[in-house]
Amino acid sequence: MQYALWTRRARIAAYPRPNFTDVGGWQAAVFFFSCAYSPFYAIVNLLPVATERLHINNEIRAQELRVIGAEGENLGVLSLKDALAAALHVGLDLIEISPSAVPPVAKIADYGKFEYERSKKEKVAKSKVKISETKEVQIKVGTGDNDMLLKAKKAAEWLAEGHRVRAELFLKGRYKGMDEAFLKDRLEKFLLRIPYAYKIAEPIAKSPKGFAGVIERDVVAQSRKAQSSHATEPRKVEDDHAA
C-alpha cells in the first residue's frame, strides 16, 4: 500500500503539468486536481523519505543513460527515449540513481519501493552514527569517597559510549586560596578512580570555577585491560577449586 501511494505521487510529479486550455483540458484538470488534492497526500507525507530525491521518468534531462534492468542486468548505454520505453514496457519507473556518472546511471524499478528501501537504509545508517559529546562531572574538595566512586563510575560509562569527559574541581570561598599543587592532586586522584582506560585530551588547568581537565577513552588500552582481566579469571577459578 505504501509503495503504491508513493509511486502515484512520484509519477504525478514526474510528468508535466497539463495545459488546461487545450482540447479536453477540462478532463485533464479534473484528473490532475483529483490526484493533487486527494487525501492520499496526507498519507504520503507520513512515509519515510530519503534525504535527496532522485529524478525519475520525464524529470531526467540526460539524453544518454547507462541502464540497469529490473533484474539487475546491464542493458548498456541507451538513449533517454529507449530507456523510458524499456521501463514502460515492464510497467516500472526509470530512476536516475547516479546523475554525476558519465554517462549517468539509471535503474528500472518501482520508484515507491526503491525510495522506501533507500530511506530505510539511510535511517539505519544514521542510527549507527553516535554523536560524541563532552560530558561534565564535578567534584569538590570535600566530596566523600562514596560520591567520588559514583561519579567515577558515571564518567566510565560516558567514556565507554565514546564521549569525552570534563572533570572539574569546583572551588568556592576559602578553597580558592589553597595550594594549587594540592588541588590538582585532588583532581588527579579522582581521575585515577575512573574504572575505564583513558588518555588526557586537555591537561588539568585553571578554569573559571576552579580546576578542570578533559579525558577521552583509550580504546587500545581498554582492550588490553579487558584481555588481561579475562586471562586472570581461569586462574582464580582453579585456585578456588584447589582450596
C-alpha positions as CSV (number, residue, x, y, z in Angstrom):
1,M,0.0,0.0,0.0
2,Q,2.8,2.4,0.9
3,Y,4.7,1.6,-2.3
4,A,1.6,2.2,-4.4
5,L,0.9,5.6,-2.8
6,W,4.4,6.7,-3.1
7,T,4.7,5.7,-6.8
8,R,1.5,7.5,-7.5
9,R,2.8,10.7,-6.1
10,A,6.1,10.4,-7.9
11,R,4.6,9.8,-11.2
12,I,2.3,12.8,-10.9
13,A,5.3,15.0,-10.0
14,A,7.4,13.5,-12.8
15,Y,5.1,14.4,-15.7
16,P,4.5,18.0,-16.9
17,R,1.5,20.0,-15.6
18,P,-1.3,19.7,-18.1
19,N,-2.3,22.6,-20.3
20,F,-5.9,23.2,-19.3
21,T,-6.6,25.4,-22.4
22,D,-6.1,22.5,-24.8
23,V,-9.0,20.5,-26.2
24,G,-10.1,18.1,-23.5
25,G,-8.3,20.3,-21.0
26,W,-11.2,20.2,-18.5
27,Q,-10.8,16.4,-18.4
28,A,-7.0,16.8,-17.6
29,A,-7.9,19.3,-15.0
30,V,-10.3,17.0,-13.2
31,F,-7.7,14.2,-13.2
32,F,-4.8,16.4,-12.1
33,F,-6.6,18.1,-9.2
34,S,-8.3,14.9,-8.0
35,C,-4.8,13.4,-7.7
36,A,-3.1,16.5,-6.3
37,Y,-5.6,17.3,-3.6
38,S,-6.8,13.9,-2.6
39,P,-6.4,12.7,1.0
40,F,-3.6,10.4,-0.4
41,Y,-1.1,13.3,0.0
42,A,-1.8,13.4,3.7
43,I,-0.9,9.8,4.0
44,V,2.2,10.0,1.8
45,N,3.7,12.8,3.9
46,L,3.9,10.4,6.8
47,L,6.0,7.9,4.9
48,P,9.9,7.9,5.3
49,V,11.6,10.0,2.6
50,A,15.3,9.8,1.7
51,T,17.3,13.0,2.1
52,E,17.9,13.6,-1.6
53,R,15.1,13.0,-4.1
54,L,16.1,11.3,-7.3
55,H,15.0,12.2,-10.8
56,I,12.6,9.8,-12.5
57,N,11.0,9.3,-15.8
58,N,10.4,12.7,-17.6
59,E,12.4,14.6,-14.9
60,I,15.6,13.1,-16.3
61,R,17.5,15.5,-18.6
62,A,20.4,13.4,-19.7
63,Q,20.0,12.2,-23.3
64,E,22.1,9.1,-22.8
65,L,22.0,6.7,-19.8
66,R,23.7,3.6,-18.7
67,V,20.7,1.5,-17.7
68,I,20.3,-1.3,-15.2
69,G,17.3,-3.6,-15.8
70,A,14.7,-4.6,-13.3
71,E,16.5,-7.8,-12.5
72,G,19.9,-6.1,-12.1
73,E,21.1,-6.9,-15.7
74,N,23.2,-4.3,-17.6
75,L,21.2,-3.0,-20.6
76,G,24.1,-0.9,-21.7
77,V,24.1,2.8,-22.8
78,L,20.6,3.7,-24.1
79,S,19.1,7.0,-25.3
80,L,16.6,8.5,-22.9
81,K,13.8,7.7,-25.2
82,D,14.8,4.0,-25.4
83,A,15.3,3.8,-21.6
84,L,11.9,5.3,-20.9
85,A,10.4,2.8,-23.4
86,A,12.1,-0.1,-21.7
87,A,10.8,1.0,-18.3
88,L,7.3,1.5,-19.7
89,H,7.4,-2.0,-21.3
90,V,7.7,-3.7,-17.9
91,G,5.4,-1.2,-16.1
92,L,8.1,0.3,-13.9
93,D,9.9,3.6,-13.5
94,L,13.2,4.9,-14.8
95,I,15.2,6.2,-11.8
96,E,18.4,8.2,-12.2
97,I,20.5,6.8,-9.4
98,S,23.9,8.2,-10.3
99,P,23.5,11.6,-12.1
100,S,27.2,12.5,-11.7
101,A,28.5,9.5,-13.6
102,V,29.4,9.7,-17.3
103,P,27.0,8.8,-18.7
104,P,24.5,9.0,-15.8
105,V,23.3,5.6,-14.4
106,A,19.6,4.8,-14.3
107,K,17.8,1.8,-12.9
108,I,14.4,0.4,-13.9
109,A,12.4,-0.3,-10.8
110,D,9.3,0.6,-8.9
111,Y,10.1,4.1,-7.6
112,G,7.9,3.7,-4.5
113,K,9.6,0.5,-3.4
114,F,13.1,1.8,-4.3
115,E,12.7,5.1,-2.4
116,Y,11.2,3.3,0.6
117,E,14.1,0.9,0.8
118,R,16.6,3.7,0.3
119,S,15.1,5.7,3.2
120,K,15.2,2.7,5.5
121,K,18.9,2.2,4.7
122,E,19.6,5.8,5.5
123,K,17.7,5.6,8.7
124,V,19.7,2.5,9.8
125,A,23.0,4.2,8.8
126,K,22.1,7.3,10.9
127,S,21.1,5.2,13.9
128,K,24.6,3.7,13.9
129,V,26.3,7.1,13.9
130,K,27.0,8.1,17.5
131,I,27.5,11.7,18.2
132,S,30.3,12.4,20.6
133,E,29.7,14.9,23.3
134,T,31.8,16.4,26.2
135,K,30.1,15.3,29.4
136,E,30.9,17.1,32.7
137,V,31.4,15.7,36.1
138,Q,32.1,18.0,39.1
139,I,33.7,17.3,42.4
140,K,34.6,19.5,45.4
141,V,37.4,19.4,47.9
142,G,35.1,17.9,50.5
143,T,33.4,15.3,48.2
144,G,33.3,12.0,50.1
145,D,34.7,8.7,48.9
146,N,31.3,7.2,48.0
147,D,30.3,10.2,45.9
148,M,33.7,10.1,44.3
149,L,33.2,6.4,43.4
150,L,29.7,7.1,41.9
151,K,30.9,10.0,39.8
152,A,33.9,8.0,38.6
153,K,31.6,5.1,37.5
154,K,29.4,7.6,35.6
155,A,32.4,9.0,33.9
156,A,33.5,5.5,32.9
157,E,30.0,4.9,31.3
158,W,30.4,8.1,29.3
159,L,33.8,7.1,28.1
160,A,32.5,3.6,27.1
161,E,29.9,5.4,25.0
162,G,32.6,7.4,23.2
163,H,32.1,10.7,24.9
164,R,34.8,13.0,26.3
165,V,34.6,13.8,30.0
166,R,35.4,17.1,31.5
167,A,36.3,16.7,35.2
168,E,36.1,19.8,37.2
169,L,37.2,20.6,40.8
170,F,34.8,23.3,41.9
171,L,36.2,25.8,44.4
172,K,34.4,28.4,46.4
173,G,35.2,30.7,49.3
174,R,38.4,29.9,51.2
175,Y,39.2,26.9,49.0
176,K,40.2,29.2,46.2
177,G,43.3,30.2,48.2
178,M,44.5,26.7,48.8
179,D,47.8,25.4,47.3
180,E,47.4,24.7,43.6
181,A,49.5,21.6,43.7
182,F,47.2,20.1,46.3
183,L,44.1,21.0,44.3
184,K,45.5,19.5,41.1
185,D,46.5,16.4,43.0
186,R,42.9,16.1,44.4
187,L,41.5,16.1,40.8
188,E,44.2,13.7,39.5
189,K,43.3,11.2,42.3
190,F,39.6,11.4,41.2
191,L,40.6,10.6,37.6
192,L,42.6,7.6,38.8
193,R,39.3,6.2,40.3
194,I,37.7,6.0,36.9
195,P,37.5,2.3,36.0
196,Y,38.0,2.8,32.3
197,A,41.2,3.3,30.3
198,Y,41.5,6.9,29.2
199,K,44.0,9.4,27.9
200,I,44.4,13.1,28.6
201,A,42.8,15.3,25.9
202,E,43.3,18.6,27.8
203,P,45.6,18.6,30.9
204,I,44.4,19.9,34.2
205,A,44.5,23.7,34.3
206,K,42.7,26.6,36.0
207,S,39.1,27.1,35.0
208,P,36.6,29.9,35.8
209,K,35.2,27.7,38.7
210,G,38.4,26.1,39.9
211,F,40.5,23.4,38.0
212,A,39.4,21.2,35.1
213,G,40.8,18.7,32.7
214,V,39.4,16.7,29.8
215,I,39.9,13.0,29.2
216,E,38.8,10.7,26.3
217,R,38.7,6.9,26.1
218,D,41.8,4.9,25.1
219,V,40.4,2.1,23.0
220,V,43.7,0.2,22.7
221,A,44.5,0.4,26.4
222,Q,40.9,-0.6,27.3
223,S,41.0,-3.7,25.1
224,R,44.3,-4.8,26.7
225,K,42.8,-4.2,30.1
226,A,39.8,-6.3,29.2
227,Q,42.0,-9.1,27.8
228,S,44.2,-9.2,30.9
229,S,41.1,-9.4,33.2
230,H,39.8,-12.3,31.2
231,A,43.2,-14.1,31.4
232,T,43.2,-13.9,35.2
233,E,39.7,-15.3,35.6
234,P,40.6,-19.0,34.8
235,R,43.5,-18.9,37.3
236,K,41.2,-17.6,40.0
237,V,38.7,-20.4,39.3
238,E,41.4,-23.0,39.6
239,D,42.6,-21.6,42.9
240,D,39.0,-21.7,44.2
241,H,38.7,-25.4,43.3
242,A,42.1,-26.2,44.8
243,A,41.0,-24.6,48.0
